[in-house]
Each structure stands twice: as structure tokens, then as C-alpha cells.
Amino acid sequence: MMKNNFLTWVIQTASIPLGISIIILALLSFVESIEPVINVGYTYLILNIAFLIGVLALIRYTHRTKSEQVYAGIMLGFLVFRFLFSGLFAGIYIYKNNPVNKMFLIPFFIVYLIYTIYDIWLFIKLDPSNDSNE
């Protein structure tokens, strides 16, 4: 499944969850109670783009090694890292901004959910043990 032009493949792959996230966040910005905290969603979206590019580079590396154990370990580790970083991100936001309500969690959780589902789909699709990803 790895293309010769990795940068083109990264842009094509990253555009799917990016487009979905931007559309949903744009729609959420019309909700009066969420509009003041929509910036959390966009900030977290930028961080997730960086994470996705990093994981795509890791996928490229693991496909070169052709080791299923390395692939599974890196992908599971990445999902755990994303989960822990996301909790840290939310904690820092709460500490720094002291929000009056928890509405900031809605755009944050939506972006987290989109990227986690997309990552799992991508990991399954690109699994080296899966013969159908040629």
C-alpha cells in the first residue's frame, strides 16, 4: 500500500479526518454555548494532524521492517500515547483557562473520536499481515 511519493500519500490520507473535523467544528461554531470554546477543537485538531503525520512515518518504517510485532507494538503504543496526551491537553486547558462549564469537551472529544477511529481504521488497513492491502 505504500506509495513511492510518501508526501503525496500523507496529504491524501490526512485530508480525510481533517475535512470531517473542520466541517463538524464549523457546524459546532453555530451552537451558542460551544462557540466561545471552539478554539479548543481547532487547537487540538492541529496537534492531531501532527500526530497523524508522525504515525504515517512510523507506518512507513514498520512496513520496511516487515515485522508484525513491531507494527502492532508501535500502533498500540501510539494509541496509548494519543490517549495520555489528550488527557494532558484537557488538563492543561482546565488549569490555564479555568472554564466555567465543560462545553469545551465537546469539540475536543469530537476531534479525538474522529482521529482515533481513523487511526484504528488506518492501522487495520495497512497491517503488514493483511494480504489485501497491496
C-alpha positions as CSV (number, residue, x, y, z in Angstrom):
1,M,0.0,0.0,0.0
2,M,3.0,2.3,0.5
3,K,3.3,4.8,-2.4
4,N,6.5,5.9,-3.9
5,N,5.7,9.5,-3.1
6,F,5.2,9.4,0.6
7,L,4.4,13.1,1.0
8,T,1.5,12.9,-1.5
9,W,0.2,9.8,0.3
10,V,0.4,11.6,3.7
11,I,-1.5,14.6,2.3
12,Q,-4.2,12.4,0.8
13,T,-4.5,10.3,3.9
14,A,-4.5,13.2,6.4
15,S,-7.2,15.1,4.4
16,I,-9.9,12.7,5.3
17,P,-10.1,13.2,9.0
18,L,-9.1,16.9,8.6
19,G,-12.0,17.6,6.3
20,I,-14.5,15.7,8.6
21,S,-13.2,17.6,11.7
22,I,-13.3,21.0,10.1
23,I,-16.9,20.5,8.8
24,I,-18.1,19.3,12.3
25,L,-16.2,22.1,14.1
26,A,-17.6,24.7,11.7
27,L,-21.1,23.4,12.4
28,L,-20.5,23.4,16.1
29,S,-19.4,27.0,16.0
30,F,-23.0,28.0,15.3
31,V,-24.0,26.5,18.7
32,E,-24.2,29.4,21.1
33,S,-22.9,27.5,24.1
34,I,-20.0,26.0,22.2
35,E,-18.9,28.9,20.1
36,P,-16.7,30.6,22.8
37,V,-14.6,27.4,23.3
38,I,-14.5,26.2,19.7
39,N,-10.8,27.3,19.6
40,V,-10.0,24.2,21.7
41,G,-11.2,22.0,18.9
42,Y,-9.2,23.7,16.3
43,T,-6.0,23.7,18.5
44,Y,-6.4,20.0,19.2
45,L,-7.1,19.4,15.5
46,I,-3.7,20.9,14.6
47,L,-2.0,18.7,17.2
48,N,-3.8,15.6,15.8
49,I,-2.6,16.5,12.3
50,A,1.0,16.4,13.6
51,F,0.3,13.1,15.4
52,L,-1.1,11.6,12.2
53,I,1.9,12.6,10.1
54,G,4.1,11.1,12.8
55,V,2.2,7.8,12.8
56,L,2.2,7.7,9.0
57,A,6.0,7.9,9.1
58,L,6.0,5.1,11.7
59,I,3.8,3.0,9.5
60,R,6.2,3.6,6.6
61,Y,9.1,2.4,8.9
62,T,7.3,-0.7,10.1
63,H,6.4,-1.7,6.5
64,R,10.1,-1.6,5.7
65,T,10.9,-3.9,8.6
66,K,8.0,-6.3,7.6
67,S,7.6,-7.2,11.3
68,E,4.1,-7.7,12.5
69,Q,5.2,-7.5,16.2
70,V,6.9,-4.2,15.6
71,Y,3.9,-2.8,13.7
72,A,1.4,-3.9,16.4
73,G,3.6,-2.5,19.2
74,I,4.1,0.8,17.6
75,M,0.5,1.2,16.7
76,L,-0.7,0.2,20.2
77,G,1.9,2.5,21.7
78,F,0.7,5.4,19.5
79,L,-2.9,4.9,20.6
80,V,-1.9,4.9,24.2
81,F,0.3,8.0,23.7
82,R,-2.6,9.8,22.0
83,F,-4.9,8.9,24.9
84,L,-2.5,10.1,27.5
85,F,-1.6,13.3,25.6
86,S,-5.3,14.1,25.1
87,G,-5.9,13.8,28.8
88,L,-2.9,16.0,29.5
89,F,-4.1,18.5,26.9
90,A,-7.6,18.7,28.5
91,G,-6.0,19.0,32.0
92,I,-3.7,21.9,30.9
93,Y,-6.7,23.7,29.3
94,I,-8.7,23.4,32.5
95,Y,-5.7,24.6,34.6
96,K,-4.9,27.5,32.4
97,N,-8.3,28.7,31.5
98,N,-10.5,27.7,34.4
99,P,-13.6,27.2,32.3
100,V,-17.0,27.9,33.9
101,N,-18.5,24.9,32.2
102,K,-17.3,21.8,30.5
103,M,-18.6,22.7,27.0
104,F,-15.0,22.8,25.7
105,L,-15.0,19.0,26.0
106,I,-17.5,18.7,23.1
107,P,-15.2,19.9,20.3
108,F,-12.2,18.3,21.9
109,F,-13.9,14.9,22.2
110,I,-15.3,15.0,18.7
111,V,-11.8,15.6,17.2
112,Y,-10.3,12.9,19.5
113,L,-13.0,10.5,18.4
114,I,-12.6,11.2,14.7
115,Y,-8.9,10.7,14.8
116,T,-9.0,7.7,17.0
117,I,-11.5,5.9,14.7
118,Y,-9.5,7.0,11.7
119,D,-6.2,5.7,13.2
120,I,-7.7,2.3,14.0
121,W,-9.1,2.0,10.5
122,L,-5.8,3.0,9.0
123,F,-3.9,0.6,11.3
124,I,-6.1,-2.3,10.2
125,K,-6.0,-1.3,6.5
126,L,-2.2,-1.1,6.5
127,D,-1.4,-4.1,8.7
128,P,1.5,-5.9,7.1
129,S,-0.1,-9.3,7.9
130,N,-3.2,-8.2,5.8
131,D,-2.7,-9.5,2.3
132,S,-5.5,-7.3,0.8
133,N,-3.6,-4.0,1.3
134,E,-1.4,-4.4,-1.9
